[in-house]
Amino acid sequence: MSVVSLDLAGYTDLPPGKVAMIVTYLEMRAQPLVRRIERPDLALERITDPDPAAYRALFRRIGHDWLWFGRLGADDAELLKLLQEPARELYFCRSNGEAVGLLELNFADPENAELAYFGLVPEAIGSGAGRWLMNQALARVWARPETKRMWLHTCTADSPQALGFYRSCGFTPYKRAIEVADDPRLSGLLPETAGPNIPVIDV
């Protein structure tokens, strides 16, 4: 394995109004054996005609604590164009009819399927719904004969449990990156209470 030299030792100051995250990329190169989970209270609904307001409401509920903002800057037309791409599949996980989870798969590269978004509302975390939802994702990805690899990324703004969860599902880390972005709380995309583990610094 070659060693890449990176002259980024020590501390690097960020300008006010910026946030930085360490991103970890993970991959899976073969279909894993999964334990069947019976959850009659859960259902997976394919969303082909999404309502932007309903999507944003669920996105915000799931991502409030983890500083999810990637979809919040798009207007309705931009959001619908993205979510309705032919290679993209969007699902809501419902518990007794209520949307409690989000699953988004991107098959733009058929051999390398991306788990683009995956998350649960706070009340559903720890209930076993995450493992059930991941099983649904794995089944759909690996049912495609062209699939050779499934990948995703998570970051240090995400739940501290996320990396361990993905590894326990069979994903292996293979790359890291540093992501720097404008703090979405300063622009109003998210409230100041979002991402409480990352303080707002604007001066």
C-alpha positions as CSV (number, residue, x, y, z in Angstrom):
1,M,0.0,0.0,0.0
2,S,1.5,3.3,-1.0
3,V,1.9,6.1,1.5
4,V,0.5,9.5,0.5
5,S,2.4,12.5,2.0
6,L,0.1,15.2,3.3
7,D,1.5,18.4,4.7
8,L,-1.3,19.0,7.1
9,A,0.3,18.2,10.4
10,G,-0.7,20.0,13.6
11,Y,-3.6,22.4,13.9
12,T,-5.3,24.3,11.0
13,D,-7.5,27.3,12.0
14,L,-10.9,27.6,10.3
15,P,-12.4,31.0,9.5
16,P,-15.4,32.0,11.6
17,G,-18.6,30.6,10.3
18,K,-17.1,27.4,9.0
19,V,-17.5,23.8,10.3
20,A,-15.1,20.9,9.6
21,M,-15.8,17.2,9.8
22,I,-13.7,14.1,9.4
23,V,-15.5,11.9,6.8
24,T,-15.0,8.1,6.8
25,Y,-15.9,6.2,3.6
26,L,-17.0,2.5,4.0
27,E,-17.6,-0.2,1.5
28,M,-19.0,-3.7,1.2
29,R,-17.8,-6.0,-1.7
30,A,-20.0,-9.0,-1.2
31,Q,-23.5,-9.7,0.0
32,P,-23.4,-10.4,3.7
33,L,-25.4,-13.0,5.6
34,V,-28.1,-11.2,7.5
35,R,-30.3,-12.5,10.3
36,R,-34.0,-12.2,9.4
37,I,-35.7,-9.7,11.6
38,E,-39.5,-9.9,12.0
39,R,-40.9,-6.4,12.6
40,P,-44.6,-6.3,11.8
41,D,-44.8,-2.8,13.2
42,L,-42.4,-1.5,10.4
43,A,-43.0,-1.0,6.7
44,L,-40.9,0.3,3.9
45,E,-42.6,2.6,1.5
46,R,-41.1,3.5,-1.9
47,I,-41.6,7.2,-2.5
48,T,-41.9,7.9,-6.2
49,D,-43.8,11.2,-6.0
50,P,-42.3,12.9,-3.0
51,D,-43.9,15.9,-1.3
52,P,-41.0,18.4,-0.6
53,A,-42.5,19.6,2.6
54,A,-42.9,16.1,4.0
55,Y,-39.5,15.1,2.9
56,R,-37.9,18.1,4.5
57,A,-39.8,17.6,7.7
58,L,-38.5,14.0,8.0
59,F,-35.0,15.0,7.0
60,R,-34.9,17.7,9.7
61,R,-36.3,15.4,12.4
62,I,-33.6,12.8,11.6
63,G,-30.7,15.1,11.0
64,H,-31.3,17.9,13.6
65,D,-28.7,16.6,16.1
66,W,-26.3,15.6,13.4
67,L,-26.2,18.8,11.4
68,W,-27.8,17.3,8.3
69,F,-28.1,20.2,5.8
70,G,-27.2,18.8,2.4
71,R,-30.8,18.9,1.0
72,L,-32.1,21.9,2.8
73,G,-30.7,24.6,0.5
74,A,-32.6,23.4,-2.6
75,D,-35.9,24.8,-3.6
76,D,-38.8,22.5,-4.4
77,A,-38.0,22.1,-8.1
78,E,-34.3,21.3,-7.4
79,L,-35.2,18.9,-4.7
80,L,-37.8,17.0,-6.7
81,K,-35.4,16.8,-9.7
82,L,-32.8,15.2,-7.5
83,L,-35.1,12.8,-5.6
84,Q,-36.8,11.7,-8.9
85,E,-33.6,10.9,-10.8
86,P,-34.1,7.5,-12.5
87,A,-31.2,5.9,-10.8
88,R,-32.2,7.0,-7.3
89,E,-34.6,5.2,-5.0
90,L,-36.2,6.9,-2.0
91,Y,-37.9,5.1,0.8
92,F,-39.6,6.1,4.1
93,C,-39.6,3.6,7.0
94,R,-43.0,3.7,8.7
95,S,-43.9,2.6,12.2
96,N,-47.6,2.1,12.5
97,G,-48.1,4.5,9.7
98,E,-45.7,7.2,10.9
99,A,-42.5,8.0,9.0
100,V,-39.6,7.2,11.4
101,G,-36.8,6.5,8.9
102,L,-35.2,7.5,5.6
103,L,-33.4,5.4,3.1
104,E,-32.0,6.6,-0.1
105,L,-30.1,4.5,-2.6
106,N,-28.2,5.8,-5.6
107,F,-27.6,3.4,-8.5
108,A,-26.1,6.0,-10.9
109,D,-23.1,3.7,-11.1
110,P,-24.8,0.3,-11.3
111,E,-21.7,-1.7,-10.1
112,N,-21.1,0.7,-7.2
113,A,-24.3,1.3,-5.4
114,E,-24.3,4.2,-2.9
115,L,-26.2,4.3,0.4
116,A,-26.8,8.1,0.0
117,Y,-28.9,8.7,3.1
118,F,-29.9,6.5,6.0
119,G,-31.3,7.6,9.3
120,L,-34.0,7.3,12.0
121,V,-35.9,9.9,14.0
122,P,-34.6,10.1,17.6
123,E,-37.5,8.2,19.1
124,A,-36.7,5.1,16.9
125,I,-33.0,4.9,17.7
126,G,-32.2,1.9,19.8
127,S,-35.4,0.1,19.0
128,G,-33.9,-2.3,16.4
129,A,-35.4,-0.4,13.5
130,G,-32.0,0.6,12.2
131,R,-30.9,-3.0,11.7
132,W,-34.3,-3.8,10.1
133,L,-33.9,-0.8,7.7
134,M,-30.4,-1.7,6.8
135,N,-31.5,-5.3,6.0
136,Q,-34.0,-3.8,3.6
137,A,-31.3,-1.7,2.0
138,L,-28.9,-4.6,1.6
139,A,-31.6,-6.8,0.1
140,R,-32.4,-4.2,-2.5
141,V,-28.8,-3.5,-3.5
142,W,-27.6,-7.0,-3.7
143,A,-30.7,-8.3,-5.5
144,R,-29.3,-6.4,-8.5
145,P,-27.0,-8.7,-10.5
146,E,-24.8,-5.9,-11.6
147,T,-23.9,-4.9,-8.0
148,K,-20.2,-5.4,-7.2
149,R,-19.8,-3.0,-4.3
150,M,-22.0,-0.9,-2.0
151,W,-20.6,2.2,-0.3
152,L,-21.4,5.0,2.0
153,H,-19.8,7.7,4.1
154,T,-20.4,9.1,7.6
155,C,-18.7,11.9,9.5
156,T,-17.8,13.2,12.9
157,A,-20.9,15.3,13.0
158,D,-23.0,12.2,12.7
159,S,-24.2,10.0,15.6
160,P,-21.2,8.5,17.5
161,Q,-22.9,5.1,17.0
162,A,-23.0,5.4,13.2
163,L,-19.5,4.2,12.4
164,G,-19.8,1.1,14.7
165,F,-23.2,0.3,13.3
166,Y,-22.1,0.3,9.7
167,R,-19.1,-1.8,10.5
168,S,-21.3,-4.3,12.4
169,C,-23.4,-4.5,9.3
170,G,-20.5,-5.6,7.2
171,F,-19.0,-2.4,5.9
172,T,-15.2,-1.8,5.9
173,P,-13.6,1.7,6.2
174,Y,-11.4,2.5,3.2
175,K,-10.8,6.3,3.0
176,R,-10.9,9.4,5.1
177,A,-11.4,13.0,4.0
178,I,-11.8,16.5,5.6
179,E,-15.0,18.3,4.8
180,V,-15.2,22.1,5.4
181,A,-18.6,23.8,4.9
182,D,-20.4,27.0,5.9
183,D,-22.2,26.5,9.2
184,P,-25.8,26.0,8.1
185,R,-27.1,27.4,11.4
186,L,-25.7,30.8,10.5
187,S,-27.5,30.9,7.2
188,G,-30.8,29.8,8.7
189,L,-30.9,26.4,7.1
190,L,-30.9,24.9,10.5
191,P,-31.8,26.4,13.9
192,E,-29.0,27.2,16.4
193,T,-30.0,24.2,18.5
194,A,-29.0,21.8,15.7
195,G,-25.8,19.8,16.0
196,P,-25.3,20.5,19.7
197,N,-22.0,18.7,19.7
198,I,-20.5,21.3,17.3
199,P,-20.6,24.8,18.8
200,V,-21.5,27.8,16.6
201,I,-18.5,30.1,16.1
202,D,-19.2,33.2,14.0
203,V,-16.8,35.8,15.4
